[in-house]
Amino acid sequence: MLWHPLSDQFLISKGKCAQRLREPKNSPVSKRIISSNIAAIFDPLGFISPVVVYKIFLQQLWLHKFDWDEQLPSELLNQWMDMYLRLSQVHEIAVDRLVLAKGQPTEIQLHGFSESSEKAYGACLYLPSVNKQGEVTTKLLCSKSRVAPVKKITVPRLELCGALLLAQLIQKIVLALKLKIDRILLWTDSTIVLSWLAASASKWKTFVANRVFQIQELTAECEWRHVASASNPADLISRGANPETLKNCRLWWVGPEWLSQHQEHWPNTPLLKHPELPPEQRKSTTVMVMICCFPAEFITRFSTLSRLQRVAAYSLRIRKTN
């Protein structure tokens, strides 16, 4: 990542990454070479997170258990060469460094989006700001992506992991910005996650309860809302995007259109109880308490519970008649 002072933009540069790829005729393209190329990508703000989701391919290599210097099969090799040629196009992407409205902003908001798929999940942040002239500026601030774990888990749980990633990213960014944020809103297209977050963490099983508790703690001063998948820019992170597509994707760089409009135009989906919640609710435990009105010596005289009950019943009956 480079900074161009004249245009005040961040530029994504190929650097020496392209020189590191060895052609099959010279040397085998192995897991070591691919890991080196992927590790050479420096994107601290996550501007090209939808592209960096190519780390999914590296996960596939680990699942196949290839040796570090073993030549890849032709099918995986062709797949990697196609992905790498697309990855080399990131140098054409330029990002404005200024994210606030020109002049003195009168209002600053922070909007976060999260999304998940079976392969990856991620979160992205946008900073809408309004100046004295009433002009609204909305731009991508940063994003974060994660590859889904090898162990298969349900999509709602992955959506919850994406929400947790968003909550952690919000906490870091708010501390780093050192700006007065008037309002923080977090958006997800998962009604199940919103239902989990609306209830106490103790109500759910361990996996869900731990993450719900962390999210509720990190986002105590934030508002969670529902957004349609078509208006969720984080969907690009979970599914991936080509550099050419990402470069001209307005949804990714400035967010959905309604984000620069008055809140009356924002999505306002009421949160209802989802009729098909997954079985994540913790089972209730029934505790039975017995109050003993007999001395301990009386109980120890009997070797079986049934005999103790019978004698105790006779004793209580005689006591009641007297």
Helices and strands as residue ranges (DSSP letters): E 2-4, E 9-11, H 17-20, H 31-39, H 49-52, H 55-64, H 74-87, G 88-92, E 94-96, E 107-116, E 120-126, E 129-130, E 136-137, E 140-147, H 155-177, E 183-188, H 191-198, G 201-203, H 206-218, E 223-226, G 229-231, H 235-239, H 243-247, H 250-254, G 257-260, G 263-265, H 296-299, H 305-321
